[in-house]
Structure formats: C-alpha cells, structure tokens
Amino acid sequence: MFYEIIIFSLLSIITAIIFSLIKNSEFDFNSNKIQVRGYKVIILAAVIKIAAEFLFKKYTSIGLLRILSLNWIIYIALLYVSFLNIKKSYMMLFFFGTLFNFVAIAANDFKMPVYVSELLSDYEAKRMLLLSGKDLVHSLLTEKTKFKFLCDIITLYPPYPFPKTISVGDVFLLSGIFAFWQDLFCENPISKH
C-alpha cells in the first residue's frame, strides 16, 4: 500500500497544480497548512509497526514483536484520528476505508485475506507464501474467509507498476488521500474546516 500512497499523492498534487493553472489561480505551497488533530498517534503507530516488523524478521521468537507488527495496530490509530477529524470529507473516506479493512482483518484472525489472481506472473509463489503463514499481515482468501467483499479482491494488473490486489477499503483510503491533497492545494477545496 506504501507505493500506492506515494503514487496517489503525486497524482493528486499534479492534478491540483493543473486545475490551478486552468483556473488561472495562484498556486502557493507555502500558504497551505495541514491541520489534522491527533496525527501524532498515526505516526507513533506507524513507527511501532515498522520497527516491530523489522525486528520480527531478525528475532522471530519474541512474541511481543509479532503482536506489535500486526496490521491492526495502524488501523486502530487511523480509526481514532479519522474520527477526531470526521468533519473533513477526506477523513470520512479514511474512516470508512479503515473501518472496512479492520472488519475484514478482525473477522479473519487479524490478517487480511488476499485473492491471488491466476493472471499474475508470480501466482504460485504468492499463493505458497500466503499458505505458509509467513506473511505477518496477509492470508490466502479461501471458502472459509468471512466478509470476502471487504478483503483484498481487486487485482491491479500491469501496466500498473506494482501488480497487486487491494480491497474496497483501500479504494476508500486512496480516495481519501486524493481528496486530502486536493483539499490542501486547490483554491476551492473539497472541504474547508
């Protein structure tokens, strides 16, 4: 999801610049200030998650690291912060995207089930990795999977540079990222609170 966030952020900023140029309005990066209450909670959760994942790869016997590196930690922080800022349209998208993903994860042993398309070039390798249980945050989507419609079932094929499968919740989150950048840089933002 990291690459998608970067790509959507860049596309959003470029789109905002193009809209500003079309409208002949002034575009000033310095006049925009991000005002998100509780953002430090997300940063803290992300740091804990990334550090724990890194350490878990080296010290797999430490159970606490496995717990701290699981996917749900960041979702609790995202739910909290998006709820604090729910009046902003992009935060409503973040909230629903996070909620949808969290429901799918919580209902399936705190791992996001993934549909692996046979059209992907590394189909068998991805299936085997997910079946092995070595992926800390994903599992293979099966008949026993609950809330399948909320799981990673939307496959992004080439020419997309990072072929993978995403969820409906991810679509909401990426839409929220797009709306955030539009709100931040457009003269007539999507929501101004």
C-alpha positions as CSV (number, residue, x, y, z in Angstrom):
1,M,0.0,0.0,0.0
2,F,3.0,2.3,0.5
3,Y,3.7,2.6,-3.2
4,E,0.0,3.4,-3.9
5,I,0.0,6.2,-1.3
6,I,3.1,7.8,-3.0
7,I,1.6,7.4,-6.5
8,F,-1.8,8.8,-5.5
9,S,-0.2,11.7,-3.6
10,L,1.9,12.6,-6.6
11,L,-1.1,12.3,-9.0
12,S,-3.2,14.4,-6.6
13,I,-0.6,17.2,-6.3
14,I,-0.1,17.2,-10.1
15,T,-3.9,17.3,-10.6
16,A,-4.2,20.2,-8.1
17,I,-1.5,22.1,-10.0
18,I,-3.2,21.5,-13.3
19,F,-6.6,22.7,-12.0
20,S,-4.9,25.8,-10.6
21,L,-3.3,26.6,-13.9
22,I,-6.5,26.0,-15.8
23,K,-8.4,28.3,-13.4
24,N,-5.5,30.9,-13.7
25,S,-5.4,30.9,-9.9
26,E,-2.3,31.3,-7.9
27,F,-0.7,28.2,-6.5
28,D,1.3,28.7,-3.3
29,F,2.7,25.7,-1.5
30,N,3.7,27.8,1.5
31,S,0.2,29.1,2.3
32,N,-1.2,25.7,3.0
33,K,-1.1,24.2,6.4
34,I,-2.1,20.7,7.3
35,Q,-4.5,20.7,10.3
36,V,-5.2,17.1,11.4
37,R,-5.9,16.6,15.0
38,G,-4.2,13.6,16.6
39,Y,-1.8,12.9,13.7
40,K,1.0,12.1,16.1
41,V,-1.0,8.9,17.1
42,I,-0.7,7.7,13.5
43,I,3.0,8.5,13.3
44,L,3.6,6.6,16.6
45,A,1.6,3.6,15.5
46,A,3.4,3.5,12.1
47,V,6.8,3.7,13.9
48,I,5.9,0.9,16.3
49,K,4.6,-1.2,13.4
50,I,7.6,-0.7,11.1
51,A,10.1,-1.2,13.9
52,A,8.4,-4.3,15.1
53,E,8.2,-5.8,11.6
54,F,11.9,-5.1,11.1
55,L,12.9,-6.6,14.4
56,F,10.5,-9.6,14.0
57,K,12.3,-10.6,10.8
58,K,15.5,-10.9,12.9
59,Y,14.1,-12.1,16.2
60,T,11.1,-14.3,15.3
61,S,11.0,-15.9,18.7
62,I,9.9,-12.8,20.6
63,G,6.1,-12.9,20.7
64,L,5.6,-9.2,21.6
65,L,7.2,-8.2,18.3
66,R,4.7,-10.4,16.4
67,I,1.8,-8.7,18.2
68,L,3.2,-5.1,17.7
69,S,3.9,-5.8,14.0
70,L,0.4,-6.9,13.1
71,N,-1.7,-4.9,10.7
72,W,-4.4,-4.0,13.2
73,I,-2.3,-1.6,15.2
74,I,-2.2,1.0,12.5
75,Y,-5.9,0.6,11.9
76,I,-6.8,1.5,15.4
77,A,-4.7,4.7,15.1
78,L,-6.3,5.5,11.8
79,L,-9.8,5.0,13.1
80,Y,-9.1,7.2,16.1
81,V,-7.6,10.1,14.1
82,S,-10.1,9.9,11.3
83,F,-12.9,10.0,13.9
84,L,-11.4,13.1,15.6
85,N,-11.4,14.8,12.2
86,I,-14.6,13.3,10.7
87,K,-16.0,16.7,9.6
88,K,-13.4,16.8,6.8
89,S,-14.6,14.9,3.7
90,Y,-11.3,13.2,3.2
91,M,-11.3,12.0,6.8
92,M,-14.7,10.4,6.3
93,L,-13.2,8.5,3.4
94,F,-10.3,7.5,5.6
95,F,-12.7,6.4,8.4
96,F,-14.8,4.2,6.1
97,G,-11.8,2.7,4.3
98,T,-10.1,1.9,7.7
99,L,-13.3,0.5,9.1
100,F,-13.9,-1.8,6.1
101,N,-10.3,-3.1,6.2
102,F,-10.4,-3.5,10.0
103,V,-13.6,-5.5,9.8
104,A,-12.1,-7.8,7.2
105,I,-8.9,-8.2,9.3
106,A,-10.7,-8.7,12.6
107,A,-13.1,-11.3,11.2
108,N,-10.2,-13.4,9.7
109,D,-7.8,-13.9,12.6
110,F,-6.3,-10.4,12.3
111,K,-4.9,-11.0,8.8
112,M,-6.2,-9.5,5.5
113,P,-7.3,-12.4,3.2
114,V,-6.0,-11.9,-0.4
115,Y,-7.4,-13.2,-3.6
116,V,-4.4,-14.2,-5.8
117,S,-5.3,-14.0,-9.5
118,E,-4.0,-16.7,-11.8
119,L,-3.2,-13.9,-14.3
120,L,-0.4,-12.6,-12.1
121,S,3.1,-13.8,-13.2
122,D,4.1,-14.9,-9.7
123,Y,0.7,-16.5,-8.9
124,E,2.1,-19.8,-7.4
125,A,4.8,-18.0,-5.4
126,K,2.3,-15.6,-3.8
127,R,-0.2,-18.4,-3.1
128,M,2.5,-20.5,-1.4
129,L,3.7,-17.6,0.7
130,L,0.2,-16.8,1.9
131,L,-0.5,-20.5,2.6
132,S,2.8,-20.8,4.6
133,G,1.7,-18.3,7.2
134,K,5.0,-16.4,7.0
135,D,3.3,-13.2,5.9
136,L,2.5,-11.3,9.1
137,V,-0.4,-9.3,7.8
138,H,-2.0,-11.3,4.9
139,S,-3.5,-14.8,4.4
140,L,-4.9,-16.6,1.4
141,L,-8.6,-16.0,0.6
142,T,-10.5,-19.3,0.9
143,E,-14.0,-20.6,1.2
144,K,-13.9,-20.1,4.9
145,T,-13.0,-16.4,4.6
146,K,-15.5,-14.1,6.2
147,F,-16.6,-10.7,4.6
148,K,-15.0,-11.6,1.3
149,F,-16.3,-8.5,-0.3
150,L,-14.2,-6.4,2.1
151,C,-11.0,-8.4,1.6
152,D,-8.2,-7.8,-1.0
153,I,-10.1,-8.9,-4.1
154,I,-9.5,-6.1,-6.6
155,T,-6.4,-7.0,-8.7
156,L,-4.3,-4.3,-10.2
157,Y,-2.7,-5.7,-13.3
158,P,0.2,-4.4,-15.4
159,P,0.8,-1.8,-16.8
160,Y,0.3,-0.7,-13.2
161,P,3.9,-0.7,-11.9
162,F,3.2,-2.7,-8.7
163,P,0.8,-5.5,-9.6
164,K,-1.1,-6.5,-6.5
165,T,-4.6,-6.9,-5.0
166,I,-6.3,-4.3,-3.0
167,S,-9.6,-4.1,-1.0
168,V,-12.7,-1.8,-1.2
169,G,-11.3,-0.2,2.0
170,D,-8.1,0.5,0.2
171,V,-10.0,2.3,-2.6
172,F,-11.7,4.5,0.1
173,L,-8.3,5.2,1.7
174,L,-6.7,6.1,-1.6
175,S,-9.7,8.3,-2.5
176,G,-9.2,10.0,0.9
177,I,-5.5,10.6,0.0
178,F,-6.5,12.1,-3.3
179,A,-9.2,14.3,-1.6
180,F,-6.7,15.4,1.1
181,W,-4.2,16.7,-1.5
182,Q,-7.0,18.4,-3.5
183,D,-8.3,20.0,-0.3
184,L,-4.8,21.2,0.7
185,F,-3.8,22.7,-2.6
186,C,-6.9,23.7,-4.6
187,E,-8.3,27.2,-4.2
188,N,-11.9,25.8,-3.9
189,P,-11.1,22.8,-1.8
190,I,-13.4,19.8,-1.3
191,S,-13.9,20.7,2.3
192,K,-12.6,23.6,4.3
193,H,-13.0,23.1,8.0
